[in-house]
Amino acid sequence: MNSTHAATIEAIKAEILAQLNCDPSHPPMHVDAKLAAFALGVQANTLAVWRSCGRYGLPFIKAGRSVKYRISDLAQFIANRTACNTGEAK
């Protein structure tokens, strides 16, 4: 990962934490599915479908019934899915 990409991910992490009203001096390492869905702009049920069918490969932590998402994984997911257009390159 180059330094520009790493800086982009750090900026996205900061945006996510601000969106979730987290204390920047004590940010959480991970959030529950409801907050992760809010940060991504999808429904929590959508994340459940993505988990069950493996769509998009978004990493998650599962302990018993509890599902958590690392802030860093959410930021990486957003950075990897960011596009400038939907057309083919020429």
PDB file of N, CA, C and O in Angstrom, chain B, residues numbered from 101:
ATOM      1  N   MET B 101       0.854  -1.165   0.000  1.00  0.00           N
ATOM      2  CA  MET B 101       0.000   0.000   0.000  1.00  0.00           C
ATOM      3  C   MET B 101       0.903   1.232   0.000  1.00  0.00           C
ATOM      4  O   MET B 101       1.816   1.343   0.819  1.00  0.00           O
ATOM      5  N   ASN B 102       0.637   2.163  -0.936  1.00  0.00           N
ATOM      6  CA  ASN B 102       1.475   3.347  -0.985  1.00  0.00           C
ATOM      7  C   ASN B 102       1.007   4.384   0.036  1.00  0.00           C
ATOM      8  O   ASN B 102      -0.068   4.248   0.620  1.00  0.00           O
ATOM      9  N   SER B 103       1.813   5.412   0.243  1.00  0.00           N
ATOM     10  CA  SER B 103       1.512   6.396   1.297  1.00  0.00           C
ATOM     11  C   SER B 103       0.268   7.206   0.975  1.00  0.00           C
ATOM     12  O   SER B 103      -0.452   7.605   1.890  1.00  0.00           O
ATOM     13  N   THR B 104      -0.008   7.462  -0.309  1.00  0.00           N
ATOM     14  CA  THR B 104      -1.213   8.199  -0.680  1.00  0.00           C
ATOM     15  C   THR B 104      -2.457   7.394  -0.342  1.00  0.00           C
ATOM     16  O   THR B 104      -3.428   7.932   0.191  1.00  0.00           O
ATOM     17  N   HIS B 105      -2.425   6.093  -0.655  1.00  0.00           N
ATOM     18  CA  HIS B 105      -3.565   5.219  -0.351  1.00  0.00           C
ATOM     19  C   HIS B 105      -3.764   5.109   1.163  1.00  0.00           C
ATOM     20  O   HIS B 105      -4.895   5.129   1.650  1.00  0.00           O
ATOM     21  N   ALA B 106      -2.671   4.992   1.892  1.00  0.00           N
ATOM     22  CA  ALA B 106      -2.752   4.915   3.355  1.00  0.00           C
ATOM     23  C   ALA B 106      -3.327   6.204   3.933  1.00  0.00           C
ATOM     24  O   ALA B 106      -4.124   6.160   4.870  1.00  0.00           O
ATOM     25  N   ALA B 107      -2.935   7.340   3.390  1.00  0.00           N
ATOM     26  CA  ALA B 107      -3.468   8.624   3.856  1.00  0.00           C
ATOM     27  C   ALA B 107      -4.965   8.727   3.557  1.00  0.00           C
ATOM     28  O   ALA B 107      -5.731   9.264   4.356  1.00  0.00           O
ATOM     29  N   THR B 108      -5.371   8.206   2.396  1.00  0.00           N
ATOM     30  CA  THR B 108      -6.790   8.203   2.039  1.00  0.00           C
ATOM     31  C   THR B 108      -7.587   7.360   3.034  1.00  0.00           C
ATOM     32  O   THR B 108      -8.662   7.765   3.476  1.00  0.00           O
ATOM     33  N   ILE B 109      -7.066   6.204   3.379  1.00  0.00           N
ATOM     34  CA  ILE B 109      -7.754   5.326   4.332  1.00  0.00           C
ATOM     35  C   ILE B 109      -7.842   5.993   5.696  1.00  0.00           C
ATOM     36  O   ILE B 109      -8.878   5.910   6.356  1.00  0.00           O
ATOM     37  N   GLU B 110      -6.777   6.649   6.127  1.00  0.00           N
ATOM     38  CA  GLU B 110      -6.808   7.366   7.413  1.00  0.00           C
ATOM     39  C   GLU B 110      -7.842   8.485   7.386  1.00  0.00           C
ATOM     40  O   GLU B 110      -8.535   8.708   8.378  1.00  0.00           O
ATOM     41  N   ALA B 111      -7.955   9.186   6.268  1.00  0.00           N
ATOM     42  CA  ALA B 111      -8.955  10.250   6.138  1.00  0.00           C
ATOM     43  C   ALA B 111     -10.368   9.667   6.192  1.00  0.00           C
ATOM     44  O   ALA B 111     -11.258  10.248   6.813  1.00  0.00           O
ATOM     45  N   ILE B 112     -10.569   8.535   5.549  1.00  0.00           N
ATOM     46  CA  ILE B 112     -11.881   7.884   5.569  1.00  0.00           C
ATOM     47  C   ILE B 112     -12.211   7.417   6.986  1.00  0.00           C
ATOM     48  O   ILE B 112     -13.346   7.562   7.438  1.00  0.00           O
ATOM     49  N   LYS B 113     -11.213   6.854   7.693  1.00  0.00           N
ATOM     50  CA  LYS B 113     -11.432   6.449   9.088  1.00  0.00           C
ATOM     51  C   LYS B 113     -11.876   7.637   9.927  1.00  0.00           C
ATOM     52  O   LYS B 113     -12.793   7.516  10.739  1.00  0.00           O
ATOM     53  N   ALA B 114     -11.232   8.788   9.738  1.00  0.00           N
ATOM     54  CA  ALA B 114     -11.603   9.986  10.482  1.00  0.00           C
ATOM     55  C   ALA B 114     -13.027  10.418  10.151  1.00  0.00           C
ATOM     56  O   ALA B 114     -13.772  10.839  11.036  1.00  0.00           O
ATOM     57  N   GLU B 115     -13.408  10.316   8.879  1.00  0.00           N
ATOM     58  CA  GLU B 115     -14.777  10.657   8.474  1.00  0.00           C
ATOM     59  C   GLU B 115     -15.791   9.719   9.125  1.00  0.00           C
ATOM     60  O   GLU B 115     -16.834  10.163   9.605  1.00  0.00           O
ATOM     61  N   ILE B 116     -15.484   8.433   9.139  1.00  0.00           N
ATOM     62  CA  ILE B 116     -16.389   7.453   9.758  1.00  0.00           C
ATOM     63  C   ILE B 116     -16.563   7.765  11.241  1.00  0.00           C
ATOM     64  O   ILE B 116     -17.687   7.800  11.741  1.00  0.00           O
ATOM     65  N   LEU B 117     -15.461   7.992  11.939  1.00  0.00           N
ATOM     66  CA  LEU B 117     -15.523   8.278  13.375  1.00  0.00           C
ATOM     67  C   LEU B 117     -16.309   9.548  13.648  1.00  0.00           C
ATOM     68  O   LEU B 117     -17.062   9.610  14.620  1.00  0.00           O
ATOM     69  N   ALA B 118     -16.146  10.568  12.800  1.00  0.00           N
ATOM     70  CA  ALA B 118     -16.900  11.814  12.969  1.00  0.00           C
ATOM     71  C   ALA B 118     -18.386  11.568  12.712  1.00  0.00           C
ATOM     72  O   ALA B 118     -19.240  12.071  13.441  1.00  0.00           O
ATOM     73  N   GLN B 119     -18.684  10.795  11.678  1.00  0.00           N
ATOM     74  CA  GLN B 119     -20.074  10.479  11.340  1.00  0.00           C
ATOM     75  C   GLN B 119     -20.766   9.731  12.485  1.00  0.00           C
ATOM     76  O   GLN B 119     -21.959   9.914  12.723  1.00  0.00           O
ATOM     77  N   LEU B 120     -20.015   8.899  13.181  1.00  0.00           N
ATOM     78  CA  LEU B 120     -20.573   8.109  14.281  1.00  0.00           C
ATOM     79  C   LEU B 120     -20.489   8.841  15.624  1.00  0.00           C
ATOM     80  O   LEU B 120     -20.844   8.278  16.660  1.00  0.00           O
ATOM     81  N   ASN B 121     -20.024  10.085  15.608  1.00  0.00           N
ATOM     82  CA  ASN B 121     -19.893  10.909  16.821  1.00  0.00           C
ATOM     83  C   ASN B 121     -18.997  10.253  17.867  1.00  0.00           C
ATOM     84  O   ASN B 121     -19.307  10.267  19.058  1.00  0.00           O
ATOM     85  N   CYS B 122     -17.889   9.683  17.415  1.00  0.00           N
ATOM     86  CA  CYS B 122     -16.943   9.048  18.327  1.00  0.00           C
ATOM     87  C   CYS B 122     -15.936  10.077  18.829  1.00  0.00           C
ATOM     88  O   CYS B 122     -15.591  11.021  18.119  1.00  0.00           O
ATOM     89  N   ASP B 123     -15.476   9.886  20.041  1.00  0.00           N
ATOM     90  CA  ASP B 123     -14.452  10.742  20.622  1.00  0.00           C
ATOM     91  C   ASP B 123     -13.138  10.460  19.894  1.00  0.00           C
ATOM     92  O   ASP B 123     -12.627   9.342  19.971  1.00  0.00           O
ATOM     93  N   PRO B 124     -12.575  11.459  19.180  1.00  0.00           N
ATOM     94  CA  PRO B 124     -11.357  11.197  18.415  1.00  0.00           C
ATOM     95  C   PRO B 124     -10.144  10.843  19.281  1.00  0.00           C
ATOM     96  O   PRO B 124      -9.192  10.232  18.796  1.00  0.00           O
ATOM     97  N   SER B 125     -10.178  11.224  20.554  1.00  0.00           N
ATOM     98  CA  SER B 125      -9.048  10.879  21.416  1.00  0.00           C
ATOM     99  C   SER B 125      -9.123   9.441  21.925  1.00  0.00           C
ATOM    100  O   SER B 125      -8.118   8.890  22.376  1.00  0.00           O
ATOM    101  N   HIS B 126     -10.314   8.825  21.855  1.00  0.00           N
ATOM    102  CA  HIS B 126     -10.509   7.430  22.270  1.00  0.00           C
ATOM    103  C   HIS B 126     -11.430   6.720  21.263  1.00  0.00           C
ATOM    104  O   HIS B 126     -12.526   6.293  21.626  1.00  0.00           O
ATOM    105  N   PRO B 127     -10.995   6.593  20.019  1.00  0.00           N
ATOM    106  CA  PRO B 127     -11.873   5.971  19.024  1.00  0.00           C
ATOM    107  C   PRO B 127     -12.025   4.472  19.265  1.00  0.00           C
ATOM    108  O   PRO B 127     -11.092   3.820  19.735  1.00  0.00           O
ATOM    109  N   PRO B 128     -13.189   3.927  18.945  1.00  0.00           N
ATOM    110  CA  PRO B 128     -13.360   2.477  19.089  1.00  0.00           C
ATOM    111  C   PRO B 128     -12.598   1.748  17.992  1.00  0.00           C
ATOM    112  O   PRO B 128     -12.418   2.285  16.899  1.00  0.00           O
ATOM    113  N   MET B 129     -12.154   0.540  18.272  1.00  0.00           N
ATOM    114  CA  MET B 129     -11.496  -0.280  17.248  1.00  0.00           C
ATOM    115  C   MET B 129     -12.529  -0.881  16.308  1.00  0.00           C
ATOM    116  O   MET B 129     -12.283  -1.050  15.113  1.00  0.00           O
ATOM    117  N   HIS B 130     -13.698  -1.203  16.874  1.00  0.00           N
ATOM    118  CA  HIS B 130     -14.735  -1.814  16.060  1.00  0.00           C
ATOM    119  C   HIS B 130     -16.105  -1.336  16.513  1.00  0.00           C
ATOM    120  O   HIS B 130     -16.268  -0.809  17.614  1.00  0.00           O
ATOM    121  N   VAL B 131     -17.095  -1.533  15.632  1.00  0.00           N
ATOM    122  CA  VAL B 131     -18.474  -1.113  15.911  1.00  0.00           C
ATOM    123  C   VAL B 131     -19.414  -2.265  15.579  1.00  0.00           C
ATOM    124  O   VAL B 131     -19.044  -3.200  14.870  1.00  0.00           O
ATOM    125  N   ASP B 132     -20.632  -2.182  16.101  1.00  0.00           N
ATOM    126  CA  ASP B 132     -21.612  -3.228  15.809  1.00  0.00           C
ATOM    127  C   ASP B 132     -22.150  -3.063  14.385  1.00  0.00           C
ATOM    128  O   ASP B 132     -21.857  -2.077  13.709  1.00  0.00           O
ATOM    129  N   ALA B 133     -22.931  -4.033  13.949  1.00  0.00           N
ATOM    130  CA  ALA B 133     -23.432  -4.048  12.577  1.00  0.00           C
ATOM    131  C   ALA B 133     -24.324  -2.845  12.284  1.00  0.00           C
ATOM    132  O   ALA B 133     -24.314  -2.326  11.167  1.00  0.00           O
ATOM    133  N   LYS B 134     -25.086  -2.403  13.263  1.00  0.00           N
ATOM    134  CA  LYS B 134     -25.978  -1.257  13.045  1.00  0.00           C
ATOM    135  C   LYS B 134     -25.173   0.003  12.733  1.00  0.00           C
ATOM    136  O   LYS B 134     -25.506   0.733  11.799  1.00  0.00           O
ATOM    137  N   LEU B 135     -24.115   0.266  13.507  1.00  0.00           N
ATOM    138  CA  LEU B 135     -23.278   1.436  13.265  1.00  0.00           C
ATOM    139  C   LEU B 135     -22.460   1.289  11.979  1.00  0.00           C
ATOM    140  O   LEU B 135     -22.253   2.266  11.260  1.00  0.00           O
ATOM    141  N   ALA B 136     -22.000   0.083  11.692  1.00  0.00           N
ATOM    142  CA  ALA B 136     -21.265  -0.154  10.449  1.00  0.00           C
ATOM    143  C   ALA B 136     -22.166   0.120   9.245  1.00  0.00           C
ATOM    144  O   ALA B 136     -21.745   0.745   8.272  1.00  0.00           O
ATOM    145  N   ALA B 137     -23.399  -0.352   9.321  1.00  0.00           N
ATOM    146  CA  ALA B 137     -24.351  -0.123   8.238  1.00  0.00           C
ATOM    147  C   ALA B 137     -24.606   1.374   8.066  1.00  0.00           C
ATOM    148  O   ALA B 137     -24.671   1.865   6.939  1.00  0.00           O
ATOM    149  N   PHE B 138     -24.751   2.094   9.165  1.00  0.00           N
ATOM    150  CA  PHE B 138     -24.957   3.538   9.112  1.00  0.00           C
ATOM    151  C   PHE B 138     -23.775   4.218   8.427  1.00  0.00           C
ATOM    152  O   PHE B 138     -23.964   5.094   7.583  1.00  0.00           O
ATOM    153  N   ALA B 139     -22.564   3.817   8.785  1.00  0.00           N
ATOM    154  CA  ALA B 139     -21.359   4.407   8.201  1.00  0.00           C
ATOM    155  C   ALA B 139     -21.266   4.141   6.697  1.00  0.00           C
ATOM    156  O   ALA B 139     -20.761   4.975   5.945  1.00  0.00           O
ATOM    157  N   LEU B 140     -21.752   2.983   6.264  1.00  0.00           N
ATOM    158  CA  LEU B 140     -21.701   2.625   4.845  1.00  0.00           C
ATOM    159  C   LEU B 140     -22.923   3.099   4.061  1.00  0.00           C
ATOM    160  O   LEU B 140     -22.933   3.047   2.831  1.00  0.00           O
ATOM    161  N   GLY B 141     -23.938   3.555   4.765  1.00  0.00           N
ATOM    162  CA  GLY B 141     -25.145   4.023   4.087  1.00  0.00           C
ATOM    163  C   GLY B 141     -26.039   2.909   3.589  1.00  0.00           C
ATOM    164  O   GLY B 141     -26.742   3.064   2.590  1.00  0.00           O
ATOM    165  N   VAL B 142     -26.013   1.780   4.289  1.00  0.00           N
ATOM    166  CA  VAL B 142     -26.873   0.646   3.940  1.00  0.00           C
ATOM    167  C   VAL B 142     -27.647   0.220   5.190  1.00  0.00           C
ATOM    168  O   VAL B 142     -27.399   0.727   6.284  1.00  0.00           O
ATOM    169  N   GLN B 143     -28.568  -0.695   5.023  1.00  0.00           N
ATOM    170  CA  GLN B 143     -29.318  -1.234   6.148  1.00  0.00           C
ATOM    171  C   GLN B 143     -28.503  -2.344   6.826  1.00  0.00           C
ATOM    172  O   GLN B 143     -27.685  -3.006   6.187  1.00  0.00           O
ATOM    173  N   ALA B 144     -28.737  -2.534   8.120  1.00  0.00           N
ATOM    174  CA  ALA B 144     -28.056  -3.614   8.844  1.00  0.00           C
ATOM    175  C   ALA B 144     -28.390  -4.968   8.223  1.00  0.00           C
ATOM    176  O   ALA B 144     -27.545  -5.863   8.198  1.00  0.00           O
ATOM    177  N   ASN B 145     -29.612  -5.123   7.723  1.00  0.00           N
ATOM    178  CA  ASN B 145     -29.993  -6.384   7.063  1.00  0.00           C
ATOM    179  C   ASN B 145     -29.158  -6.630   5.812  1.00  0.00           C
ATOM    180  O   ASN B 145     -28.870  -7.778   5.470  1.00  0.00           O
ATOM    181  N   THR B 146     -28.770  -5.560   5.131  1.00  0.00           N
ATOM    182  CA  THR B 146     -27.926  -5.690   3.946  1.00  0.00           C
ATOM    183  C   THR B 146     -26.579  -6.282   4.335  1.00  0.00           C
ATOM    184  O   THR B 146     -26.063  -7.158   3.641  1.00  0.00           O
ATOM    185  N   LEU B 147     -26.006  -5.810   5.444  1.00  0.00           N
ATOM    186  CA  LEU B 147     -24.740  -6.383   5.908  1.00  0.00           C
ATOM    187  C   LEU B 147     -24.902  -7.853   6.254  1.00  0.00           C
ATOM    188  O   LEU B 147     -24.000  -8.653   6.004  1.00  0.00           O
ATOM    189  N   ALA B 148     -26.049  -8.219   6.831  1.00  0.00           N
ATOM    190  CA  ALA B 148     -26.297  -9.628   7.159  1.00  0.00           C
ATOM    191  C   ALA B 148     -26.314 -10.482   5.890  1.00  0.00           C
ATOM    192  O   ALA B 148     -25.780 -11.591   5.877  1.00  0.00           O
ATOM    193  N   VAL B 149     -26.923  -9.967   4.832  1.00  0.00           N
ATOM    194  CA  VAL B 149     -26.941 -10.695   3.555  1.00  0.00           C
ATOM    195  C   VAL B 149     -25.528 -10.798   2.999  1.00  0.00           C
ATOM    196  O   VAL B 149     -25.122 -11.864   2.538  1.00  0.00           O
ATOM    197  N   TRP B 150     -24.772  -9.698   3.036  1.00  0.00           N
ATOM    198  CA  TRP B 150     -23.394  -9.724   2.543  1.00  0.00           C
ATOM    199  C   TRP B 150     -22.568 -10.747   3.300  1.00  0.00           C
ATOM    200  O   TRP B 150     -21.756 -11.457   2.708  1.00  0.00           O
ATOM    201  N   ARG B 151     -22.777 -10.825   4.639  1.00  0.00           N
ATOM    202  CA  ARG B 151     -22.033 -11.801   5.445  1.00  0.00           C
ATOM    203  C   ARG B 151     -22.406 -13.219   5.057  1.00  0.00           C
ATOM    204  O   ARG B 151     -21.533 -14.074   4.906  1.00  0.00           O
ATOM    205  N   SER B 152     -23.695 -13.476   4.894  1.00  0.00           N
ATOM    206  CA  SER B 152     -24.142 -14.852   4.659  1.00  0.00           C
ATOM    207  C   SER B 152     -23.742 -15.371   3.284  1.00  0.00           C
ATOM    208  O   SER B 152     -23.480 -16.565   3.133  1.00  0.00           O
ATOM    209  N   CYS B 153     -23.689 -14.501   2.279  1.00  0.00           N
ATOM    210  CA  CYS B 153     -23.344 -14.972   0.931  1.00  0.00           C
ATOM    211  C   CYS B 153     -21.910 -14.622   0.535  1.00  0.00           C
ATOM    212  O   CYS B 153     -21.465 -14.987  -0.553  1.00  0.00           O
ATOM    213  N   GLY B 154     -21.185 -13.920   1.403  1.00  0.00           N
ATOM    214  CA  GLY B 154     -19.803 -13.581   1.118  1.00  0.00           C
ATOM    215  C   GLY B 154     -19.635 -12.460   0.103  1.00  0.00           C
ATOM    216  O   GLY B 154     -18.553 -12.279  -0.455  1.00  0.00           O
ATOM    217  N   ARG B 155     -20.685 -11.723  -0.131  1.00  0.00           N
ATOM    218  CA  ARG B 155     -20.624 -10.637  -1.118  1.00  0.00           C
ATOM    219  C   ARG B 155     -19.686  -9.537  -0.646  1.00  0.00           C
ATOM    220  O   ARG B 155     -19.728  -9.151   0.522  1.00  0.00           O
ATOM    221  N   TYR B 156     -18.863  -9.043  -1.508  1.00  0.00           N
ATOM    222  CA  TYR B 156     -17.913  -7.942  -1.299  1.00  0.00           C
ATOM    223  C   TYR B 156     -16.749  -8.290  -0.385  1.00  0.00           C
ATOM    224  O   TYR B 156     -15.780  -7.532  -0.352  1.00  0.00           O
ATOM    225  N   GLY B 157     -16.785  -9.370   0.344  1.00  0.00           N
ATOM    226  CA  GLY B 157     -15.650  -9.755   1.180  1.00  0.00           C
ATOM    227  C   GLY B 157     -15.335  -8.781   2.293  1.00  0.00           C
ATOM    228  O   GLY B 157     -14.172  -8.636   2.669  1.00  0.00           O
ATOM    229  N   LEU B 158     -16.336  -8.110   2.828  1.00  0.00           N
ATOM    230  CA  LEU B 158     -16.128  -7.178   3.939  1.00  0.00           C
ATOM    231  C   LEU B 158     -15.858  -7.974   5.210  1.00  0.00           C
ATOM    232  O   LEU B 158     -16.742  -8.691   5.680  1.00  0.00           O
ATOM    233  N   PRO B 159     -14.652  -7.866   5.781  1.00  0.00           N
ATOM    234  CA  PRO B 159     -14.321  -8.640   6.984  1.00  0.00           C
ATOM    235  C   PRO B 159     -15.190  -8.239   8.180  1.00  0.00           C
ATOM    236  O   PRO B 159     -15.568  -7.077   8.331  1.00  0.00           O
ATOM    237  N   PHE B 160     -15.493  -9.217   9.016  1.00  0.00           N
ATOM    238  CA  PHE B 160     -16.252  -8.962  10.243  1.00  0.00           C
ATOM    239  C   PHE B 160     -15.749  -9.888  11.327  1.00  0.00           C
ATOM    240  O   PHE B 160     -15.082 -10.887  11.060  1.00  0.00           O
ATOM    241  N   ILE B 161     -16.082  -9.534  12.559  1.00  0.00           N
ATOM    242  CA  ILE B 161     -15.691 -10.315  13.731  1.00  0.00           C
ATOM    243  C   ILE B 161     -16.960 -10.920  14.309  1.00  0.00           C
ATOM    244  O   ILE B 161     -17.935 -10.208  14.545  1.00  0.00           O
ATOM    245  N   LYS B 162     -16.956 -12.219  14.536  1.00  0.00           N
ATOM    246  CA  LYS B 162     -18.139 -12.878  15.083  1.00  0.00           C
ATOM    247  C   LYS B 162     -17.750 -13.632  16.334  1.00  0.00           C
ATOM    248  O   LYS B 162     -16.866 -14.488  16.311  1.00  0.00           O
ATOM    249  N   ALA B 163     -18.412 -13.309  17.417  1.00  0.00           N
ATOM    250  CA  ALA B 163     -18.224 -14.010  18.688  1.00  0.00           C
ATOM    251  C   ALA B 163     -19.612 -14.319  19.226  1.00  0.00           C
ATOM    252  O   ALA B 163     -20.310 -13.429  19.712  1.00  0.00           O
ATOM    253  N   GLY B 164     -20.007 -15.576  19.137  1.00  0.00           N
ATOM    254  CA  GLY B 164     -21.369 -15.933  19.513  1.00  0.00           C
ATOM    255  C   GLY B 164     -22.340 -15.284  18.543  1.00  0.00           C
ATOM    256  O   GLY B 164     -22.212 -15.460  17.331  1.00  0.00           O
ATOM    257  N   ARG B 165     -23.305 -14.541  19.054  1.00  0.00           N
ATOM    258  CA  ARG B 165     -24.263 -13.832  18.203  1.00  0.00           C
ATOM    259  C   ARG B 165     -23.802 -12.426  17.848  1.00  0.00           C
ATOM    260  O   ARG B 165     -24.388 -11.768  16.990  1.00  0.00           O
ATOM    261  N   SER B 166     -22.762 -11.980  18.506  1.00  0.00           N
ATOM    262  CA  SER B 166     -22.262 -10.620  18.308  1.00  0.00           C
ATOM    263  C   SER B 166     -21.448 -10.513  17.019  1.00  0.00           C
ATOM    264  O   SER B 166     -20.554 -11.320  16.763  1.00  0.00           O
ATOM    265  N   VAL B 167     -21.777  -9.502  16.216  1.00  0.00           N
ATOM    266  CA  VAL B 167     -21.041  -9.226  14.979  1.00  0.00           C
ATOM    267  C   VAL B 167     -20.484  -7.817  15.081  1.00  0.00           C
ATOM    268  O   VAL B 167     -21.212  -6.872  15.384  1.00  0.00           O
ATOM    269  N   LYS B 168     -19.194  -7.683  14.828  1.00  0.00           N
ATOM    270  CA  LYS B 168     -18.516  -6.384  14.892  1.00  0.00           C
ATOM    271  C   LYS B 168     -17.728  -6.168  13.613  1.00  0.00           C
ATOM    272  O   LYS B 168     -17.333  -7.116  12.936  1.00  0.00           O
ATOM    273  N   TYR B 169     -17.509  -4.898  13.297  1.00  0.00           N
ATOM    274  CA  TYR B 169     -16.704  -4.513  12.142  1.00  0.00           C
ATOM    275  C   TYR B 169     -15.621  -3.562  12.616  1.00  0.00           C
ATOM    276  O   TYR B 169     -15.904  -2.617  13.351  1.00  0.00           O
ATOM    277  N   ARG B 170     -14.364  -3.805  12.198  1.00  0.00           N
ATOM    278  CA  ARG B 170     -13.277  -2.899  12.518  1.00  0.00           C
ATOM    279  C   ARG B 170     -13.431  -1.627  11.692  1.00  0.00           C
ATOM    280  O   ARG B 170     -13.763  -1.680  10.508  1.00  0.00           O
ATOM    281  N   ILE B 171     -13.188  -0.493  12.323  1.00  0.00           N
ATOM    282  CA  ILE B 171     -13.245   0.786  11.631  1.00  0.00           C
ATOM    283  C   ILE B 171     -12.268   0.770  10.456  1.00  0.00           C
ATOM    284  O   ILE B 171     -12.591   1.261   9.374  1.00  0.00           O
ATOM    285  N   SER B 172     -11.085   0.211  10.662  1.00  0.00           N
ATOM    286  CA  SER B 172     -10.083   0.169   9.593  1.00  0.00           C
ATOM    287  C   SER B 172     -10.572  -0.652   8.398  1.00  0.00           C
ATOM    288  O   SER B 172     -10.271  -0.309   7.254  1.00  0.00           O
ATOM    289  N   ASP B 173     -11.322  -1.735   8.646  1.00  0.00           N
ATOM    290  CA  ASP B 173     -11.863  -2.539   7.547  1.00  0.00           C
ATOM    291  C   ASP B 173     -12.950  -1.779   6.789  1.00  0.00           C
ATOM    292  O   ASP B 173     -13.042  -1.878   5.565  1.00  0.00           O
ATOM    293  N   LEU B 174     -13.772  -1.020   7.516  1.00  0.00           N
ATOM    294  CA  LEU B 174     -14.797  -0.215   6.855  1.00  0.00           C
ATOM    295  C   LEU B 174     -14.145   0.836   5.964  1.00  0.00           C
ATOM    296  O   LEU B 174     -14.587   1.060   4.838  1.00  0.00           O
ATOM    297  N   ALA B 175     -13.085   1.487   6.472  1.00  0.00           N
ATOM    298  CA  ALA B 175     -12.382   2.505   5.696  1.00  0.00           C
ATOM    299  C   ALA B 175     -11.733   1.887   4.458  1.00  0.00           C
ATOM    300  O   ALA B 175     -11.794   2.461   3.371  1.00  0.00           O
ATOM    301  N   GLN B 176     -11.115   0.723   4.622  1.00  0.00           N
ATOM    302  CA  GLN B 176     -10.488   0.027   3.488  1.00  0.00           C
ATOM    303  C   GLN B 176     -11.545  -0.349   2.450  1.00  0.00           C
ATOM    304  O   GLN B 176     -11.317  -0.203   1.249  1.00  0.00           O
ATOM    305  N   PHE B 177     -12.689  -0.826   2.908  1.00  0.00           N
ATOM    306  CA  PHE B 177     -13.786  -1.201   2.022  1.00  0.00           C
ATOM    307  C   PHE B 177     -14.240  -0.003   1.198  1.00  0.00           C
ATOM    308  O   PHE B 177     -14.414  -0.115  -0.015  1.00  0.00           O
ATOM    309  N   ILE B 178     -14.433   1.142   1.846  1.00  0.00           N
ATOM    310  CA  ILE B 178     -14.864   2.352   1.137  1.00  0.00           C
ATOM    311  C   ILE B 178     -13.789   2.789   0.142  1.00  0.00           C
ATOM    312  O   ILE B 178     -14.104   3.129  -0.998  1.00  0.00           O
ATOM    313  N   ALA B 179     -12.532   2.784   0.561  1.00  0.00           N
ATOM    314  CA  ALA B 179     -11.444   3.199  -0.327  1.00  0.00           C
ATOM    315  C   ALA B 179     -11.356   2.304  -1.561  1.00  0.00           C
ATOM    316  O   ALA B 179     -11.132   2.792  -2.669  1.00  0.00           O
ATOM    317  N   ASN B 180     -11.530   1.006  -1.372  1.00  0.00           N
ATOM    318  CA  ASN B 180     -11.437   0.063  -2.488  1.00  0.00           C
ATOM    319  C   ASN B 180     -12.620   0.162  -3.438  1.00  0.00           C
ATOM    320  O   ASN B 180     -12.503  -0.190  -4.611  1.00  0.00           O
ATOM    321  N   ARG B 181     -13.753   0.634  -2.947  1.00  0.00           N
ATOM    322  CA  ARG B 181     -14.958   0.691  -3.774  1.00  0.00           C
ATOM    323  C   ARG B 181     -15.198   2.087  -4.335  1.00  0.00           C
ATOM    324  O   ARG B 181     -16.215   2.319  -4.988  1.00  0.00           O
ATOM    325  N   THR B 182     -14.298   3.004  -4.098  1.00  0.00           N
ATOM    326  CA  THR B 182     -14.446   4.365  -4.610  1.00  0.00           C
ATOM    327  C   THR B 182     -14.035   4.377  -6.073  1.00  0.00           C
ATOM    328  O   THR B 182     -12.962   3.890  -6.428  1.00  0.00           O
ATOM    329  N   ALA B 183     -14.900   4.941  -6.927  1.00  0.00           N
ATOM    330  CA  ALA B 183     -14.650   4.974  -8.372  1.00  0.00           C
ATOM    331  C   ALA B 183     -14.918   6.374  -8.912  1.00  0.00           C
ATOM    332  O   ALA B 183     -15.652   7.155  -8.307  1.00  0.00           O
ATOM    333  N   CYS B 184     -14.324   6.677 -10.039  1.00  0.00           N
ATOM    334  CA  CYS B 184     -14.517   7.977 -10.689  1.00  0.00           C
ATOM    335  C   CYS B 184     -15.568   7.901 -11.786  1.00  0.00           C
ATOM    336  O   CYS B 184     -16.199   8.907 -12.112  1.00  0.00           O
ATOM    337  N   ASN B 185     -15.762   6.708 -12.360  1.00  0.00           N
ATOM    338  CA  ASN B 185     -16.794   6.543 -13.389  1.00  0.00           C
ATOM    339  C   ASN B 185     -17.146   5.065 -13.488  1.00  0.00           C
ATOM    340  O   ASN B 185     -16.500   4.216 -12.873  1.00  0.00           O
ATOM    341  N   THR B 186     -18.167   4.775 -14.260  1.00  0.00           N
ATOM    342  CA  THR B 186     -18.573   3.381 -14.432  1.00  0.00           C
ATOM    343  C   THR B 186     -18.261   2.845 -15.813  1.00  0.00           C
ATOM    344  O   THR B 186     -18.537   1.684 -16.114  1.00  0.00           O
ATOM    345  N   GLY B 187     -17.676   3.701 -16.666  1.00  0.00           N
ATOM    346  CA  GLY B 187     -17.336   3.299 -18.035  1.00  0.00           C
ATOM    347  C   GLY B 187     -16.051   2.523 -18.101  1.00  0.00           C
ATOM    348  O   GLY B 187     -15.298   2.452 -17.129  1.00  0.00           O
ATOM    349  N   GLU B 188     -15.804   1.942 -19.251  1.00  0.00           N
ATOM    350  CA  GLU B 188     -14.575   1.188 -19.453  1.00  0.00           C
ATOM    351  C   GLU B 188     -13.434   2.141 -19.802  1.00  0.00           C
ATOM    352  O   GLU B 188     -13.634   3.151 -20.476  1.00  0.00           O
ATOM    353  N   ALA B 189     -12.263   1.806 -19.341  1.00  0.00           N
ATOM    354  CA  ALA B 189     -11.083   2.597 -19.679  1.00  0.00           C
ATOM    355  C   ALA B 189     -10.698   2.342 -21.121  1.00  0.00           C
ATOM    356  O   ALA B 189     -10.834   1.223 -21.617  1.00  0.00           O
ATOM    357  N   LYS B 190     -10.217   3.373 -21.798  1.00  0.00           N
ATOM    358  CA  LYS B 190      -9.815   3.216 -23.217  1.00  0.00           C
ATOM    359  C   LYS B 190      -8.340   3.296 -23.368  1.00  0.00           C
ATOM    360  O   LYS B 190      -7.826   3.186 -24.481  1.00  0.00           O
TER     361      LYS B 190
END
